[in-house]
Amino acid sequence: MKQVQKGFTLIELMIVVAIIGILAAVAIPAYQDYIARSQMSEAMTLAGGLKTNVSEVFSQDGTCPTNGNNGIATATDINGNYVSQVATGGTAAASGGCTITATMKSSGVSTGIQGKTLTLTLSNADTGSYVWTCTSDADQKFLPTSCTTASP
């Protein structure tokens, strides 16, 4: 009687290893981008939390509040796991002009967003509705979907 083959041949195992390598080559960079994007969303959350305070001061005084004034904590006190500080400021104009800028940490975050900033800018105030525009010096692929404009 012939003996029936049991197990896999070397060629079959090499093919499986090659397929896994190809999948890993595609998945790892995509996963790293996903991690950077989730870290950048912390900047959007912290900056977005100050929109009410800045809007209130602007509507009452017509000025852009700075950190440490008008009940807004100092820039370095507003931080997170990946964000080093969130600063408020800007130059007041009839249409707005106030800014909230979140700065990412320079270490302990994904390499594509180290030291990058995310800025929310108040506009459209002269027409009665406040619009916050989001810009960033980070690549678009790292930004939350609510921040669709990256600066070059």
GIFEN-V887547 format. One record per helix or strand of 2 or more residues. SS is the DSSP state (H for helix, E for strand). FROM is the first residue (numbers start at 1). TO is the last residue. If there is no record, write none. Layout:
# GIFEN-V887547
((SS | FROM | TO) (SS | FROM | TO))
This chain:
# GIFEN-V887547
((H | 10 | 48) (H | 51 | 61) (H | 75 | 77) (E | 83 | 93) (E | 96 | 104) (H | 111 | 113) (E | 117 | 123) (H | 125 | 127) (E | 131 | 136) (H | 140 | 142) (E | 149 | 150))
